[in-house]
Amino acid sequence: MALLGMLLGLLMASCFTFCLSHQNPEFALTSPEKSSTKEAERKETTAEEELDSEVLEVFHPTHEWQALRPGQAVPVGSHVRLNLQTGAREVKLQEEDKFQSNLKALKKGKRLDINANTYTSQDLKSALAKFKEGTEVESSKEDKARQAKIKRLFRPIEELKKDFEELNVVIETDMQIMVRLINKFNSSSSSLEEKIAALFDLEYYVHQMDNAQDLLSFGGLQVVINGLNSTEPLVKEYAAFVLGAAFSSNPKVQVEAIEGGALQKLLVILATEQPLTAKKKVLFALCSLLRHFPYAQQQFLKLGGLQVLRSLVQAKGTEVLAVRVVTLLYDLVTEKMFAEEEAELTQETPPEKLQQYRQVHLLPGLREQGWCEITAHLLALPEHDAREKVLQTLGALLATCRDRYHQDPQLSRTLVSLQAEYQALATLELQDGLFLRCLHLPRNSWKVEGSHTLRLLVFGGGHIGCLHRLHYRVHQVLGSLDQGHGAVHLRGTDGAVRNTSLTFSPVCTRGLGNSCVPD
């Protein structure tokens, strides 16, 4: 039994010694899974090296889409796409046949070497890398050449600023200039002369729409609006001058001005005792704010704007303002009428804007505030230009004020007198021919020998060409009153009657926006 145990022990020892002598030292301490992974990686690497080293088979495309197998080379100019449904790459020939001559020389299934214009995948990779490098180098050279050309043509802004600083000249943008002017105007240390100069310069810049909106963006517009509260009449005058220029045809600025209380401040200045020059500028700003802005016109009527203008017209020594006020009212009446007619004819007017215009009840307000009588009495003004503006406003109000005009005997006598006067002047114009038709003659041409000299001195060179038109306008108003019509029809220069209720003379007037022209 002891002998059997010894033999078994020797057998186990010999087996253990044999195992230790035959084990692999590299994998003695590694798991079987890791050993198999490393072996698979070595096989894949070997396969890739073999694939790169071998010559690829050339694929021969046709005009139909064909699937491309892995390892096949595609001829230059072939059309390749990825089929999103199958996930396979497909190849076909381009529409042009410029590559067919090269393909005919190849035999189907032939393996090509480098000398026969075939490439391994490694050759393609290296060629693509060289192509990218060449493109970058070429693009870099072109950019450098273009930048060098620009530097030769133009100087850097920093260099220009340095040169101007040496000349004591500072380069500023319009925005920077406006900010500086606003700061100067708003500074408590600035004198009255400096503030007026700042406003005068600012008015030049805000004529441009973009500059006016920039003035709004940094809060400068509200600073100028607050300037209307100044106790200095000159500050009010020039602040209104700046606002009138900024409001003109600039809806964004007009909206912000209404929200900033500009309309109320302008009406307060017109309703209080102020110099005539200040009221002229304020009336200009008011006109610029109201034109093409129906919401502002609604607020104007709600704030009693017609009463303020009526008091302004009836004051002594305000004949110049009276003509501008009448022209402003004419502009507002025609603006609403043209907006409604355009909406009916073209269907292009936005419905919101048309609805706003329909909420402006201007004509009933004019009748209630006595503007029918005020307009008729202004025909007594001596200037031909003023008379023409009053006559065109009479035509605009005729449908609303016809019964009032019939009850005013003074108006009929005035119209008859004006008709006789302009009939005589128009006859003289026809007799003298082209000489009296010249408009706006220079002053040195007034000194003409003969009877023409007296006529030019009396009538004024700027009004000679309007005499016949004024006579026709008076005749229209009289005819409409006598016949009981509620409108004066527009007759063009060709004599054709237009389908509208207003008279407009493109020859004698300066345009519909006369009330919006500052001095």
C-alpha positions in Angstrom: 0.0 0.0 0.0 2.9 2.3 0.8 4.5 1.3 -2.4 1.4 2.2 -4.4 1.2 5.6 -2.8 4.8 6.3 -3.7 4.2 5.4 -7.4 1.1 7.6 -7.6 3.1 10.5 -6.1 5.9 10.1 -8.6 3.4 9.9 -11.5 1.8 13.2 -10.4 5.1 14.9 -10.0 6.3 13.9 -13.5 3.0 15.2 -15.0 3.3 18.5 -13.3 7.0 18.8 -14.5 5.9 18.0 -18.1 3.2 20.7 -18.1 5.6 23.3 -16.8 8.2 22.5 -19.5 5.7 22.8 -22.4 3.6 25.9 -21.5 3.8 29.1 -23.8 5.3 32.0 -21.8 3.5 34.6 -23.9 0.0 33.4 -23.1 0.7 31.8 -19.7 -1.1 34.6 -17.9 -3.7 35.7 -20.5 -7.4 34.7 -20.9 -8.5 32.7 -23.9 -10.9 35.5 -25.0 -8.2 38.1 -25.1 -5.9 35.7 -27.0 -8.5 35.1 -29.7 -9.2 38.9 -30.0 -5.6 39.7 -30.7 -5.3 36.8 -33.2 -8.4 38.2 -35.1 -6.8 41.7 -35.2 -3.6 40.3 -36.6 -5.6 38.5 -39.3 -7.6 41.6 -40.3 -4.4 43.7 -40.5 -2.8 41.1 -42.7 -5.9 41.0 -44.9 -5.9 44.8 -45.3 -2.2 44.8 -46.2 -2.8 42.1 -48.7 -5.8 44.0 -50.1 -3.7 47.2 -50.4 -0.9 45.5 -52.1 -3.0 43.7 -54.6 -4.2 45.3 -57.9 -7.9 46.1 -57.9 -10.3 44.8 -60.5 -11.7 47.5 -62.8 -15.5 47.8 -62.9 -17.0 48.4 -66.4 -20.1 50.6 -66.0 -22.9 50.9 -68.5 -25.7 53.4 -68.9 -27.7 51.6 -66.3 -27.2 51.6 -62.6 -25.1 48.5 -61.4 -24.1 47.5 -57.9 -20.4 48.0 -57.1 -18.7 45.2 -55.2 -16.0 46.0 -52.5 -12.5 46.1 -53.9 -13.5 47.1 -57.5 -11.9 50.2 -59.1 -14.2 52.8 -60.8 -13.1 54.4 -64.1 -12.6 58.2 -64.0 -15.7 60.2 -64.8 -18.2 57.5 -63.8 -21.4 58.5 -61.9 -21.5 56.9 -58.4 -24.3 57.1 -56.0 -25.4 55.5 -52.7 -28.7 53.7 -52.8 -30.4 54.6 -49.6 -32.9 51.7 -49.9 -30.3 48.9 -50.3 -27.3 50.6 -48.8 -25.2 49.6 -51.8 -23.0 51.8 -54.0 -24.2 51.9 -57.6 -22.3 53.1 -60.7 -23.2 54.1 -64.3 -21.7 56.1 -67.2 -22.2 59.8 -67.4 -24.5 61.2 -70.0 -21.5 62.3 -72.1 -19.5 59.6 -73.9 -16.2 61.3 -73.6 -14.9 58.4 -71.5 -16.1 55.6 -73.8 -12.9 55.7 -75.9 -10.8 54.8 -72.9 -13.2 52.0 -71.8 -13.2 50.3 -75.2 -9.4 49.7 -74.9 -9.9 47.7 -71.8 -10.7 44.0 -71.8 -13.4 42.8 -69.5 -12.0 41.0 -66.4 -8.5 42.1 -67.1 -6.3 43.0 -64.2 -4.4 46.2 -64.8 -1.1 47.2 -63.4 0.2 50.8 -62.8 1.6 51.2 -66.3 -1.9 50.4 -67.7 -3.5 53.3 -65.8 -4.7 51.1 -62.9 -4.2 52.1 -59.3 -4.2 50.3 -55.9 -6.2 51.8 -53.1 -3.0 53.1 -51.5 -2.1 54.9 -54.7 -5.6 56.5 -54.7 -5.2 57.6 -51.1 -1.8 59.2 -51.7 -3.0 60.9 -54.9 -6.0 62.4 -53.1 -3.8 63.7 -50.3 -1.4 65.3 -52.8 -4.4 66.8 -54.6 -5.8 68.4 -51.3 -2.4 69.8 -50.5 -2.0 71.3 -54.0 -5.4 72.9 -53.7 -4.6 74.5 -50.4 -1.3 75.8 -51.7 -2.9 77.2 -54.8 -5.8 78.8 -52.8 -3.3 80.3 -50.4 -1.3 81.8 -53.2 -4.4 83.3 -54.8 -5.5 84.8 -51.5 -2.2 86.3 -50.8 -2.0 87.8 -54.3 -5.5 89.3 -53.9 -4.7 90.7 -50.5 -1.5 92.2 -51.8 -3.5 93.8 -54.6 -6.0 95.3 -52.2 -3.3 96.6 -50.0 -1.7 98.4 -53.0 -5.1 100.0 -53.9 -6.4 100.9 -50.5 -4.9 102.1 -47.3 -5.9 100.6 -43.9 -8.4 102.6 -41.9 -6.0 102.8 -38.9 -3.4 104.4 -41.1 -6.0 106.9 -42.4 -7.1 107.8 -38.9 -3.5 108.3 -37.9 -2.9 110.7 -40.8 -6.1 112.6 -40.0 -5.2 112.8 -36.4 -2.0 114.5 -37.4 -4.0 117.0 -39.4 -6.4 117.5 -36.4 -9.2 115.9 -38.4 -11.4 113.1 -36.8 -13.2 110.6 -38.9 -16.7 110.0 -37.6 -19.7 108.1 -38.9 -23.2 109.7 -39.1 -24.2 107.8 -36.0 -21.2 109.0 -34.0 -21.9 112.6 -35.2 -25.6 112.4 -34.2 -24.6 111.0 -30.8 -22.2 113.8 -30.2 -24.7 116.5 -31.3 -27.4 115.0 -29.0 -25.0 115.0 -26.1 -24.1 118.5 -26.8 -27.7 119.6 -27.0 -28.7 117.7 -23.8 -25.7 119.0 -21.8 -26.5 121.5 -19.1 -23.1 123.1 -19.6 -23.9 124.0 -23.3 -24.9 127.5 -24.0 -28.0 128.5 -26.0 -25.9 129.1 -29.1 -24.3 125.7 -28.9 -27.6 124.0 -28.5 -29.1 125.8 -31.5 -26.0 124.9 -33.5 -26.3 121.3 -32.5 -30.0 121.1 -33.6 -29.2 122.9 -36.8 -26.5 120.4 -37.7 -28.7 117.5 -36.6 -31.5 118.5 -39.0 -29.1 117.9 -41.9 -28.5 114.3 -40.9 -32.0 113.2 -40.0 -33.3 114.0 -43.5 -32.0 110.5 -44.4 -34.4 107.7 -43.3 -31.7 105.5 -41.9 -30.2 108.3 -39.8 -33.6 109.2 -38.4 -34.1 105.6 -37.4 -30.6 105.6 -35.8 -31.5 108.7 -33.9 -34.5 106.8 -32.6 -32.4 103.7 -31.7 -30.1 105.5 -29.2 -32.9 107.6 -27.6 -32.0 110.9 -29.4 -35.5 111.4 -30.8 -37.1 111.6 -27.3 -34.4 114.1 -26.3 -35.4 116.3 -29.2 -39.1 115.8 -28.4 -38.5 116.9 -24.8 -36.8 120.0 -26.2 -40.3 121.2 -27.3 -40.9 121.9 -23.5 -38.0 124.4 -23.4 -38.7 127.9 -22.2 -36.5 129.3 -25.0 -38.4 129.9 -28.2 -35.4 129.2 -30.4 -35.0 125.8 -28.9 -38.6 125.0 -29.6 -38.2 126.3 -33.1 -35.2 124.2 -34.0 -36.3 121.2 -32.1 -39.5 121.2 -34.3 -37.3 121.7 -37.3 -35.4 118.5 -36.6 -38.6 116.6 -35.8 -40.2 117.7 -39.1 -37.2 116.4 -41.0 -37.2 113.1 -39.1 -40.9 112.5 -39.5 -41.1 113.0 -43.2 -42.1 109.7 -44.9 -40.6 107.7 -42.0 -43.4 105.5 -40.5 -41.2 104.0 -37.8 -40.2 107.4 -36.5 -43.8 108.7 -36.7 -45.1 105.8 -34.6 -42.4 106.4 -31.9 -43.1 110.2 -32.0 -46.8 109.6 -31.3 -45.9 107.3 -28.4 -43.4 109.9 -27.1 -46.1 112.6 -26.9 -44.8 114.7 -29.8 -48.3 115.5 -31.1 -49.5 117.0 -27.8 -46.4 119.2 -27.4 -46.7 120.5 -31.0 -50.4 121.4 -30.5 -49.6 123.2 -27.2 -47.0 125.4 -28.9 -49.5 126.3 -31.7 -52.2 127.1 -29.1 -50.0 129.4 -27.0 -48.3 132.7 -27.6 -45.1 132.0 -29.6 -43.1 133.8 -32.3 -44.2 133.4 -35.8 -41.0 131.7 -36.9 -41.4 129.1 -34.2 -45.0 128.4 -35.2 -43.9 127.9 -38.8 -41.5 125.2 -37.9 -44.0 123.6 -35.5 -46.6 123.6 -38.3 -44.1 121.9 -40.6 -43.4 119.2 -38.0 -47.2 118.7 -37.4 -47.7 118.3 -41.2 -44.8 115.8 -41.5 -46.3 113.8 -38.6 -49.8 113.7 -39.9 -49.1 112.9 -43.6 -49.7 109.2 -44.5 -50.3 108.3 -40.9 -54.1 107.8 -40.3 -53.6 106.9 -36.6 -51.9 110.2 -36.0 -54.8 112.0 -37.8 -57.3 110.3 -35.4 -55.4 111.5 -32.4 -55.1 114.9 -33.9 -58.9 115.2 -34.1 -59.4 113.7 -30.6 -57.0 116.3 -29.1 -58.8 119.2 -30.7 -56.4 119.9 -33.4 -59.0 121.5 -35.7 -59.8 124.0 -32.9 -56.1 124.8 -32.5 -55.7 125.4 -36.2 -58.8 127.5 -36.4 -57.6 129.8 -33.6 -54.2 130.0 -35.4 -55.8 131.1 -38.7 -58.1 133.7 -37.1 -55.3 135.4 -35.3 -53.9 138.7 -36.7 -50.7 138.7 -38.7 -50.9 134.9 -39.5 -51.9 135.0 -43.1 -48.8 133.0 -44.1 -49.8 130.3 -41.6 -53.4 130.4 -42.7 -52.4 129.4 -46.3 -50.3 126.6 -44.9 -53.1 125.4 -42.7 -55.6 125.4 -45.5 -53.1 123.5 -47.7 -52.6 120.9 -44.9 -56.3 120.3 -44.6 -56.5 119.9 -48.4 -53.7 117.4 -48.3 -55.4 115.4 -45.5 -58.8 115.3 -47.3 -57.3 114.3 -50.7 -55.0 111.7 -49.0 -58.0 109.9 -47.5 -60.0 110.1 -50.7 -57.2 108.8 -52.9 -56.6 105.9 -50.4 -60.2 104.9 -50.7 -60.3 105.2 -54.5 -57.1 103.2 -54.8 -58.5 100.5 -52.7 -61.5 100.2 -54.9 -59.6 100.3 -58.2 -56.5 98.2 -57.5 -57.3 96.3 -54.3 -53.6 96.9 -53.2 -54.2 99.0 -50.1 -53.7 97.0 -46.9 -57.1 96.5 -45.2 -55.7 97.7 -41.8 -54.6 101.0 -43.3 -57.9 101.5 -45.2 -59.8 100.8 -41.9 -57.7 103.4 -40.1 -58.5 106.0 -42.8 -62.2 105.2 -42.5 -62.0 106.0 -38.8 -60.7 109.5 -39.6 -63.8 111.7 -39.7 -62.2 114.8 -41.0 -64.9 116.3 -43.2 -67.6 116.3 -40.5 -65.2 117.9 -38.1 -64.3 120.6 -40.6 -68.0 121.5 -41.1 -68.6 121.6 -37.3 -65.6 123.8 -36.6 -66.7 126.4 -39.2 -63.9 125.7 -41.8 -66.4 126.2 -44.6 -66.7 129.9 -43.8 -63.0 130.3 -42.8 -61.9 128.9 -46.2 -64.3 131.1 -48.1 -63.1 134.3 -46.3 -59.5 133.5 -47.2 -60.2 134.2 -50.9 -59.6 137.9 -50.0 -55.9 137.3 -49.8 -54.1 139.3 -52.5 -51.5 136.7 -53.6 -52.3 134.5 -56.6 -50.6 131.4 -55.0 -52.6 131.8 -51.8 -55.9 132.2 -53.8 -55.2 129.1 -55.8 -54.6 127.0 -52.6 -57.8 128.4 -51.1 -59.7 127.6 -54.3 -58.5 124.0 -54.4 -59.5 123.6 -50.8 -63.0 125.0 -51.6 -63.3 122.4 -54.3 -62.3 119.6 -51.8 -64.9 120.9 -49.3 -67.7 121.6 -51.8 -69.5 118.3 -51.2 -69.6 118.9 -47.5 -70.1 122.7 -47.4 -72.3 123.3 -50.5 -75.3 124.5 -48.4 -73.1 126.8 -46.4 -71.5 128.3 -49.5 -75.0 128.9 -51.0 -75.9 130.9 -47.8 -72.8 133.1 -48.0 -73.6 136.0 -50.4 -70.0 137.4 -49.9 -68.5 134.2 -51.4 -70.6 134.5 -54.6 -69.5 138.2 -55.0 -65.9 137.3 -54.4 -66.0 134.4 -56.9 -67.6 136.6 -59.6 -65.0 139.3 -59.0 -62.2 136.8 -59.2 -63.7 135.4 -62.4 -63.7 138.8 -64.1 -60.2 139.6 -62.9 -58.6 136.3 -64.0 -60.6 136.4 -67.3 -59.0 139.7 -68.1 -55.6 138.5 -67.1 -56.0 135.3 -69.0 -56.9 137.3 -72.1 -53.7 139.3 -71.8 -51.8 136.1 -71.5 -53.3 134.7 -74.7 -52.6 138.0 -76.5 -49.0 138.2 -75.5 -48.3 134.5 -76.4 -45.3 132.6 -75.2 -43.7 135.6 -73.6 -46.1 135.7 -70.6 -46.2 132.0 -70.4 -42.6 131.8 -69.0 -42.6 130.7 -65.4 -40.3 132.0 -62.7 -38.4 134.6 -64.7 -35.2 135.9 -63.2 -35.3 139.3 -61.8 -33.0 140.8 -64.4 -35.5 139.8 -67.1 -38.2 142.0 -65.5 -36.6 145.1 -67.0 -38.2 144.8 -70.5 -39.2 147.8 -72.6 -42.8 148.3 -73.5 -46.1 147.2 -71.9 -44.7 143.9 -70.8 -42.7 145.5 -68.0 -45.8 146.8 -66.1 -47.5 143.5 -66.4 -44.5 141.5 -65.1 -44.1 144.0 -62.2 -47.8 143.8 -61.2 -48.3 140.0 -61.7 -44.9 138.7 -60.8 -43.0 136.3 -63.0 -43.8 133.3 -61.0 -47.6 133.6 -61.4 -48.0 134.6 -65.1 -48.4 131.1 -66.3 -51.1 130.3 -63.7 -53.6 133.1 -64.6 -55.5 131.1 -67.1 -55.7 128.1 -64.8 -56.9 130.3 -61.9 -59.6 131.7 -64.1 -60.7 128.1 -65.0 -60.7 127.1 -61.4 -63.0 130.0 -60.3 -65.2 129.1 -63.2 -65.5 125.5 -62.0 -66.4 126.5 -58.5 -69.0 129.0 -59.7 -70.5 126.5 -62.1 -70.7 123.8 -59.4 -72.5 126.2 -57.0 -74.9 127.4 -59.7 -75.8 123.9 -60.9 -76.1 122.5 -57.3 -73.4 119.9 -57.9 -71.5 118.7 -54.8 -68.1 118.5 -56.4 -65.6 120.1 -58.7 -64.3 117.7 -61.3 -60.7 117.3 -62.2 -59.8 118.3 -65.7 -56.3 117.4 -67.0 -54.1 119.4 -69.3 -55.6 117.5 -72.2 -59.1 118.7 -71.3 -60.4 115.3 -70.3 -62.6 115.2 -67.1 -61.4 112.8 -64.4 -63.8 110.8 -62.2 -63.0 112.5 -59.0 -64.4 115.3 -56.8 -61.3 117.5 -56.6 -59.4 119.9 -58.7 -55.6 119.5 -59.0 -53.4 121.7 -61.1 -49.9 120.2 -61.8 -49.0 123.4 -63.6 -49.7 126.1 -61.1 -49.1 124.4 -57.7 -45.9 123.3 -56.1 -47.4 119.9 -55.2 -49.7 118.3 -52.7 -47.1 118.6 -49.9 -46.8 122.4 -49.8 -47.7 122.5 -46.1 -44.8 120.2 -45.4 -42.1 122.5 -46.8 -40.2 124.4 -44.2 -38.8 127.9 -44.7 
